[in-house]
Amino acid sequence: MTITGDVMEDFSQWFHSILEEAKIIDSRYPIKGMSVWLPKGFKIRKYVLRELERLMDKDHDEVLFPLLIPETELAKEGIHVKGFEEEVYWVTHGGMKELNEKLAIRPTSETAIYPMFSLWIRSHIDLPIKVYQTVNTMRYETKHTRPLIRVREITTFTESHTVHETYEQASQQVQDGIAIYKRLFDILAIPYLVHDRPSWDKFPGAEYTFAFDTLMRDGKTLQVGTVHNLGDTFAKTFDIKYEAADGDHRHPYQTCYGLSDRVIASLIAIHGDEKGLVLPPLVAPTQVTIIPIIFKDGAEDVLYKANEIKDILKDGGFRVSIDNRDLRAGKKYYDWELNGIPIRIDIGPRDLKNNKMIITRRDTFTKEECSLSEDIVSNLNSCLSKINTNLKEKAWNFMREHVVEIDSSDKIEEIVLNGNVGLIKWCGGYDCGKEIEDKTNLDILGVQGEAKGECINCNKNAKHTISIAKTY
């Protein structure tokens, strides 16, 4: 099997091929929009979550809430349930017995968590609350499903929920949540644009929503994270109150924010190439693979040295393997490229005689001779750092090159459909914004900043610079 589809020209085919051939997931599960994580993909997932948890655990507590939500609780917040009513899976029977009340399989967990908050919170000394959980969520996706991008079971949904005394504290928490996600995406070398979503595209029940969007190689944007200020809407709905220091009873203010499988989808899509995966070292299941070049003469010595190098690197904290399969070197190189292992070490009889090994980087395919007498751990740590820096710079450069200012409504579709995110001036009016989307059949991602001049659509005074793009 070989990778099919060009990363730029036939991204969809390339993406499906890489997930299958690199054995990330198996999408043949007999329910549309649901897939099985294979060992390699699950390790990538694990290392991504490890970084996220490290960031979250600094001032959040991890929890785990039930999967099922009573219909009465889900229905309490009308705006919220309306936003998800077409996506909810319902449990109507327990065995053969019909339930007295339908149970929703969580599409998201606000209505599961907030009834418990109303029991836990009594006084201002109980605040703030900052919790998160990593769970699966179910949404009946009716559009064309795509593995990891548009699914019916989100298997890696990390959602955070916080409660605060004041609106100002909740607003600050929104900024803190944005900062956490920026740090994670920087670690993963994933470029992003942060948008204040337009009113018609905010989270159901939220006062406002900030979203992280990244640009995929086919020119479409993918939402990879969201942060919401919920105000006191849910607190009023679920009767969450606290006694303030002055003795008054008040509703607190809340935020929530979340990431999903899409983070891993973007990780794979943004860095990959026509040969396969290209993984940031921090999340690569194998960071270094050693390929002994075996001939009849000196085979034993080469294998001994390869294992010695493996042990040194393993003790140095690397995830390392030896490919000593009885295969041609070319086949081993193909597998190394396909699986996106950041560093390949070749060592053969001639190299051993010259007291050296050959290091090849997956991101650039550059080769470097390295003395076996040098500090191998230090050398490879430096190499991994350079790989991560290069991947980050390359990804950000791609995004920056494809964010284009547009000064005429006639040019919007042409420029955006050529693989770009468009920056346009907008008056801020709801009807005008919806008209722009209807005319272009594109999506307004949200506000990027202030603007002066005329709105690109209605010619009124512009208030905002906004992004417009083709989205998933």
C-alpha positions in Angstrom: 0.0 0.0 0.0 1.1 3.6 -0.6 -0.1 7.0 0.4 -2.6 8.3 -2.1 -3.6 11.9 -2.6 -1.5 15.0 -2.6 -1.5 16.9 0.7 -2.5 20.1 -0.9 -4.5 19.0 -4.0 -6.3 16.0 -2.6 -6.2 16.5 1.1 -9.3 14.4 1.9 -7.8 11.3 0.2 -4.4 11.9 1.7 -5.8 12.3 5.2 -7.8 9.1 5.0 -4.9 7.2 3.6 -2.5 8.4 6.3 -4.9 7.4 9.1 -5.2 4.0 7.6 -1.7 3.2 6.5 0.1 4.7 9.6 -2.5 2.8 11.7 -3.8 5.7 13.7 -7.4 4.7 13.7 -9.6 2.1 12.0 -12.8 3.7 10.7 -14.4 0.4 9.6 -16.4 0.2 12.9 -20.0 -0.6 11.8 -21.5 2.7 12.9 -21.0 5.7 10.8 -18.9 8.4 12.4 -17.3 6.1 15.0 -13.7 4.7 14.8 -11.3 2.6 16.8 -8.1 4.1 18.2 -5.2 1.7 17.2 -2.2 1.4 19.5 -0.1 4.0 17.6 -2.8 6.5 17.4 -3.7 6.0 21.0 -0.2 6.7 22.0 -0.2 10.0 20.1 -3.5 10.8 21.9 -2.0 9.9 25.2 1.0 12.1 24.8 -1.2 15.1 23.7 -3.4 14.6 26.7 -0.4 14.3 29.0 0.7 17.8 27.9 -2.8 19.2 28.3 -3.3 17.7 31.7 0.1 19.1 32.8 -1.2 22.5 31.9 -4.6 22.0 33.4 -3.5 20.5 36.7 -1.7 23.7 37.7 -5.0 25.2 38.9 -7.8 22.8 37.9 -9.0 19.6 39.5 -9.8 16.6 37.3 -13.2 15.0 37.8 -15.5 12.5 36.0 -19.2 12.9 35.6 -21.8 10.3 34.4 -22.5 9.8 30.7 -26.3 10.0 30.9 -28.3 13.2 31.6 -32.0 13.1 32.6 -34.2 14.8 30.0 -35.6 17.2 32.7 -32.0 18.5 33.4 -31.1 18.8 29.7 -34.3 20.7 29.0 -33.9 23.3 31.8 -31.7 25.6 29.7 -33.9 26.3 26.7 -31.3 28.1 24.5 -28.7 25.5 25.3 -30.9 22.4 24.5 -32.1 24.1 21.3 -28.5 24.3 20.2 -28.1 20.6 20.6 -31.7 19.2 20.1 -31.0 17.7 16.6 -27.7 16.1 17.8 -28.8 14.3 21.0 -28.8 10.5 21.2 -31.5 9.2 23.6 -31.7 6.2 25.8 -35.3 5.1 26.1 -35.1 1.6 27.5 -33.2 -0.2 30.3 -33.1 -3.7 29.0 -36.6 -4.4 27.7 -38.3 -2.0 30.1 -39.2 1.5 28.9 -37.8 4.2 31.1 -40.1 6.7 32.9 -37.8 9.4 31.7 -35.6 9.6 28.6 -31.9 9.9 29.3 -29.6 11.9 26.9 -26.2 10.7 26.1 -24.1 13.8 26.8 -23.5 16.0 23.7 -21.6 18.2 26.2 -21.7 18.2 30.0 -23.1 21.5 31.3 -26.5 20.0 32.2 -24.8 17.1 33.8 -22.3 19.1 35.9 -24.3 22.2 37.0 -27.0 20.4 39.0 -24.2 19.1 41.1 -22.6 22.6 41.4 -25.9 23.7 42.9 -25.4 21.1 45.7 -21.7 21.8 46.3 -21.8 25.6 46.4 -23.1 27.3 49.5 -20.7 30.1 50.4 -18.2 32.4 48.7 -15.5 30.3 50.4 -16.5 27.4 48.0 -15.4 29.6 45.1 -13.8 29.5 42.7 -14.4 26.0 41.3 -12.2 24.9 38.4 -12.6 21.4 37.2 -12.1 19.5 34.0 -12.7 16.0 32.6 -11.7 14.0 29.5 -14.6 12.0 28.3 -16.4 10.8 25.2 -19.5 12.7 23.9 -22.1 11.7 21.4 -23.6 13.9 18.7 -25.8 12.8 15.9 -23.8 14.4 13.1 -25.9 14.6 9.9 -23.3 16.1 7.6 -20.7 14.1 5.8 -18.5 12.5 8.6 -14.7 12.6 8.5 -12.5 10.6 10.9 -11.3 12.8 13.8 -12.8 15.9 12.2 -16.5 15.5 12.0 -17.7 12.4 14.0 -20.6 11.1 15.9 -18.6 10.0 18.9 -16.0 12.5 20.1 -13.7 10.1 22.0 -11.3 12.8 23.3 -13.4 15.6 24.7 -11.5 17.6 27.4 -14.0 20.1 28.9 -13.3 22.6 31.7 -16.0 24.2 33.9 -15.3 27.1 36.3 -17.5 29.1 38.8 -16.6 32.5 40.1 -18.0 35.2 42.5 -17.9 38.0 39.9 -18.4 38.6 36.2 -14.9 40.2 36.1 -13.3 37.0 37.6 -15.2 34.9 35.0 -14.0 37.2 32.2 -10.4 36.8 33.5 -10.8 33.0 33.5 -11.8 33.2 29.8 -8.4 34.9 29.2 -6.7 32.3 31.3 -8.4 29.5 29.3 -7.2 31.1 26.1 -3.7 31.3 27.5 -3.7 27.6 28.4 -4.8 26.6 24.9 -2.3 28.9 23.3 0.5 27.2 25.3 -0.8 23.7 24.3 -0.9 24.6 20.6 2.5 26.2 20.7 3.9 23.0 22.3 2.2 20.9 19.5 3.5 23.4 16.8 -0.1 24.0 15.7 -0.7 27.6 14.4 -4.0 29.2 15.3 -6.2 32.3 14.9 -8.3 33.3 17.9 -11.7 34.7 17.0 -14.5 36.3 19.0 -17.3 34.3 17.4 -20.2 36.3 15.9 -23.4 36.3 18.0 -25.1 33.7 15.7 -22.3 31.2 16.1 -21.6 31.4 19.9 -22.0 28.5 22.2 -25.7 28.0 23.1 -26.4 29.8 26.3 -23.1 31.7 26.4 -22.7 35.4 26.6 -19.7 35.2 24.2 -17.4 32.6 22.7 -13.8 32.7 21.7 -12.6 30.0 19.3 -9.3 28.7 18.0 -9.2 28.1 14.3 -6.3 26.5 12.3 -5.9 26.4 8.5 -5.7 22.9 7.0 -3.7 22.1 3.9 -6.8 22.2 1.7 -7.5 25.8 2.6 -10.4 25.1 4.9 -10.3 26.1 8.6 -10.9 23.7 11.4 -12.1 24.8 14.8 -9.8 23.2 17.4 -10.8 24.8 20.6 -13.4 27.0 22.2 -13.7 29.2 25.4 -17.0 30.5 26.6 -18.2 33.1 29.1 -21.5 31.8 30.4 -22.3 34.8 32.5 -24.9 33.8 35.2 -27.3 32.2 32.8 -26.7 28.6 33.8 -26.4 29.6 37.5 -30.0 31.0 37.4 -31.3 28.0 35.4 -29.8 25.4 37.8 -30.3 27.5 41.0 -26.6 27.8 41.8 -26.2 30.4 44.6 -23.6 31.4 47.1 -23.7 33.4 50.3 -21.4 36.4 49.8 -19.2 37.9 52.5 -21.9 40.6 53.2 -24.5 37.9 53.7 -26.4 38.4 50.4 -27.2 35.3 48.3 -26.1 35.7 44.7 -25.7 33.8 41.5 -22.1 33.1 40.5 -20.6 33.5 37.1 -19.4 30.6 35.0 -17.1 29.7 32.1 -16.5 26.5 30.1 -13.9 25.6 27.5 -13.1 22.5 25.5 -10.9 20.6 23.1 -11.5 17.4 21.1 -10.1 14.8 18.7 -9.7 17.7 16.2 -6.5 18.7 17.9 -5.0 15.4 16.9 -6.5 15.7 13.4 -4.8 19.1 13.0 -1.5 17.8 14.4 -1.5 15.0 11.7 -2.8 17.2 8.9 -0.6 20.3 9.4 2.7 18.6 9.6 2.3 15.6 7.4 3.7 15.3 3.8 3.4 13.0 0.8 5.5 10.4 2.5 3.4 10.1 5.6 3.3 11.4 9.2 5.6 14.1 10.4 5.2 14.3 14.2 6.5 16.8 16.8 8.9 14.8 18.9 7.0 15.4 22.1 4.0 13.3 20.9 5.7 10.8 18.6 5.1 7.3 19.9 8.7 6.5 18.8 11.1 9.4 18.8 14.2 7.5 17.4 14.5 4.4 15.4 17.9 2.7 14.9 18.4 0.8 11.7 21.4 -1.5 11.7 22.9 -2.0 8.3 23.7 -5.7 8.3 26.2 -7.6 6.1 27.6 -11.0 6.7 30.9 -9.6 8.0 30.5 -7.6 11.2 26.8 -8.2 11.7 27.2 -9.2 15.4 29.2 -6.1 16.2 26.8 -3.8 14.5 23.8 -5.3 16.4 25.7 -5.1 19.7 26.4 -1.4 19.1 22.9 -0.7 18.0 21.5 -2.2 21.2 24.1 -0.3 23.2 22.9 3.0 21.6 19.3 2.0 22.3 20.0 1.5 26.0 21.8 4.8 26.3 18.9 6.7 24.7 16.3 4.8 26.6 18.1 5.7 29.9 18.2 9.3 28.6 14.4 9.4 28.4 13.9 8.7 24.6 11.2 6.5 23.2 13.5 4.4 20.9 13.3 1.2 18.9 15.6 -0.9 16.7 14.4 -2.1 13.3 16.3 -5.4 13.0 13.7 -7.0 10.7 15.0 -9.1 7.9 14.1 -6.6 5.2 15.8 -4.3 2.7 16.9 -1.0 4.1 14.7 0.8 1.6 11.6 -0.9 3.1 12.7 0.1 6.6 13.2 3.7 5.5 9.7 3.8 3.9 8.2 2.7 7.2 10.2 5.3 9.1 8.9 8.0 6.8 5.3 6.7 6.9 5.3 6.6 10.7 6.8 10.1 11.2 9.5 9.0 13.6 11.5 12.2 14.1 15.0 10.7 14.0 16.5 7.8 12.2 20.0 6.4 13.1 21.8 4.3 10.6 24.8 2.3 11.7 26.7 -0.3 9.6 30.1 -2.0 9.6 31.9 1.0 7.9 30.3 3.4 10.3 31.3 1.3 13.3 34.9 1.1 12.0 34.9 4.9 11.7 33.4 5.3 15.2 30.3 7.2 13.9 26.6 6.9 13.2 24.4 8.7 10.6 21.5 10.8 11.9 18.6 11.7 9.5 15.8 14.1 10.4 12.3 13.2 9.3 11.3 16.9 8.9 14.1 17.9 6.5 15.7 14.6 5.5 19.1 16.2 6.3 21.9 13.8 7.3 24.6 14.3 9.9 27.5 12.2 11.0 27.8 11.9 14.8 30.8 10.5 16.6 30.0 7.5 18.8 32.4 9.0 21.4 30.2 12.1 21.8 27.3 12.6 24.2 24.6 10.9 22.1 21.8 11.9 24.5 22.7 15.6 24.4 23.2 15.6 20.6 19.8 14.0 20.0 18.0 16.3 22.5 19.4 19.2 20.6 18.2 17.6 17.3 14.7 17.1 18.6 14.5 20.7 19.7 15.5 21.9 16.3 12.9 19.6 14.7 10.2 21.1 16.9 11.3 24.6 16.2 11.3 24.0 12.4 7.9 22.4 12.4 6.5 25.3 14.3 8.0 27.9 12.1 7.0 26.1 8.9 3.4 25.7 10.1 3.1 29.3 11.2 4.6 30.6 7.9 2.1 28.5 5.9 -0.8 30.1 7.9 0.5 33.6 7.7 1.0 33.3 3.9 -2.6 32.3 3.6 -4.3 35.1 5.7 -5.1 37.8 3.1 -6.7 41.2 3.4 -9.6 41.7 1.0 -10.8 45.2 0.1 -13.6 44.3 -2.3 -16.7 42.1 -1.9 -16.2 40.9 -5.5 -12.9 39.3 -4.5 -14.0 37.4 -1.4 -15.0 34.1 -2.9 -12.1 34.0 -5.4 -9.4 34.7 -2.7 -10.9 32.4 0.0 -11.6 29.5 -2.3 -8.0 29.7 -3.5 -7.1 28.4 0.0 -7.0 31.5 2.1 -8.5 33.1 5.2 -9.9 36.5 4.2 -9.7 39.6 6.4 -12.5 42.0 5.7 -14.0 45.1 7.3 -17.5 44.8 8.9 -19.9 47.2 10.4 -20.8 44.7 13.2 -24.5 44.4 12.1 -26.2 41.0 12.5 -28.1 41.2 9.3 -25.1 42.5 7.4 -22.9 39.6 8.7 -25.5 37.0 7.7 -25.8 38.6 4.3 -22.1 38.4 3.7 -22.2 34.6 4.6 -25.3 34.1 2.3 -23.7 35.9 -0.6 -20.4 34.1 -0.5 -21.5 30.7 0.9 -18.6 31.1 3.4 -18.4 31.4 7.2 -17.5 34.4 9.2 -15.1 33.1 11.9 -15.3 36.1 14.0 -13.6 39.3 15.1 -9.8 39.8 14.8 -9.6 43.4 15.8 -10.9 46.9 15.3 -11.2 48.5 11.9 -11.6 51.9 10.3 -13.1 52.7 7.0 -16.2 51.2 5.3 -17.9 47.9 5.7 -17.1 45.7 2.8 -20.8 44.8 2.3 -23.0 47.7 3.3 -20.5 50.6 3.2 -21.4 51.9 6.6 -18.7 52.7 9.1 -16.7 49.6 9.8 -16.2 48.5 13.5 -14.4 45.3 13.2 -11.8 43.4 11.1 -13.2 39.9 10.7 -12.0 36.6 9.2 -14.0 34.8 6.6 -13.2 31.3 5.4 -14.4 27.9 4.1 -14.8 25.7 7.1 -15.3 22.1 8.0 
